[in-house]
Amino acid sequence: MKYFAMMNRAKSSEMLGEKKDAIYDYESVIKGNPKFLTPYKELIKIYLKAKQKKEALHIIDYGLAHLPDSSFLLKQKQKIVGKVK
């Protein structure tokens, strides 16, 4: 339940344009429950929107270490792996 409250706070921060706070909350949820896919999706979205592909790839790789069969994470990695320099 704690993680869902943090997810709601992160989403609210994101909607208010408080990207740094949203990132912190999503990362906190991931650290506390690394097999929960939703915060990875949201965090990757933030990084890609900000054109921070290396950071997005780092989150994807961290997610794949905990969710190796995630089709979402695998597809996201395929989309950006050739574009990261």
N, C-alpha and C positions, 0 to 999 in steps of 0.2 A: 504494500500500500504506500509506503514511503516513496517508492520509486515513481508511482503514478503522480504523486503530489509534485515531485521534482520535475517530472515531464510537463505537467501543467504550468509550473512556474517558468520552465525553459521556453515553452511555446509562447507564453505571455510576454516574456522578455524579447523573444524574437519578433513578435508582432509590434512591440513598442520600439523596435529598432535598436535594442540593447543587445547587440550581437555577442559581446564579450561575456555578458551574464548568461546568455542562452548556451553558449559553448561550454562554459564552466558547469552548468547544470546537466547538460547532456553527457559530458565527460564523467561527471560524478555518478550518474545513473549507470553508465557503462562500467565504471570501476566497481560499483557495488553489485552489479548483475550483468556480467559480460556476455551472457547468452540471451539477453533481451534485445531483439533486432531493431525495434522502433527507434531508440536513440541514435543508433548508427545511421539509419536512414535520414533522420533530421540533421544530424551533424554533417554528413556528407553533402546534403543539399545546401547547407549554409556555406561550406567551403567551396563547392562548385559555383555557387552564385557569386561568390567573391573572387572567383578565378584563382583559388588557392588549391591547385590540383595536387601538389605534393602533400599538403596536409590531408586532403581527402583520401589520397592513396594510403597514407599512414593509418588512418582510421579504418579503411577497408582491410588492410593487412592485419591489423590488430583484431578486427572482427572475424576474419577468416581463421585466425588462430583459435578462436573460441567457437566459431560456427562454420566449420570447414565445408559443409554441404549447402550453405546459403546461396541459393540461385541469385538472389538480389545482389549480394556482395560480389559474387563471381562476375555477374553481368556489368556491374559498375566498374570493376577493375578492368574488364575487357574494353570498356568504353574509353577509359582514360590512360591506360598503360602506354599507349603509343604517343600520347600527347604530352607526357611529363618529361621535362628536360631538366 
